[in-house]
Amino acid sequence: MTDTTTKAPAYLVYMVRDGKEDDQGYWMKVGAAFRHKDGKGINIVLDALPIDGRLIVRQYEPKKKQSTL
């Protein structure tokens, strides 16, 4: 079972538009997904709803804090 006590999202949601021929796609973060306490589902919270492109859900990986020493 996964840790459900954290308020951090389990996944981030991106809207991706394909680039022109050799260009990479354009990724824009549009939301997050949170695991249910029972571990059997997720809630997806979107800040925007794309009218074109596709939605990609990627596992959230917090950035490591850099030492200020």
N, C-alpha and C positions, 0 to 999 in steps of 0.2 A: 504494500500500500504506500502511496506517496504522501508527503507532508502537505496537509491542507491548512495548516495554521498560518501560513504566510499570506500576506496580502499581495504579493507579487504575482503577476500573471503567469500562467503556465505556458502561454503562447502569445505571440504578437501577430496581428493581422495586417497584411499589406495589400494594396492595390497595385498591380503591375501592368504597365502598358508596354507592348513590344516596341523596340526601337526600329529604326529604318535599317534595312538589310544587314550591315555589319555592326550597327550600334547595339549596345546592351540595352536591356529594358529599363524603364524608369520605375523605381519602387517608391511608394509613398505609404507611410504607416497610417492606417485608418482605424485601428482598434486593438483590442486585446481579448484573450480568452482565459477564463478562470475555471479551475476544476471544482466540481461539486464536492461537498464534504464527504459524501459516501463513495467518491471516486468513480461513479458510474456515468458521469456526463460532464459537460462543460457549459458555461454561459459565455456567449460571444457578445462583447460590447463594442459597437461601431460608433466612431465619431463622424464618419462620413459614409455615404453609400455610393459607390461608383456606378456611373451609367455606362461605362465602357471599360475595357481591360478585364483583368481577372483577379480574384482574391486568392492570396497565398497565406497559409497559416504556418508559422515557423515557431519552433520551440524557443522560449525566452531564455536567454543566457545573460545574466547581469554582468555588467562591465566590472572588472576588478579595479578597486581603488588603488591609486598610485600613492606611494609613500612620499611624504613631503620633507623627509630628512635630507 
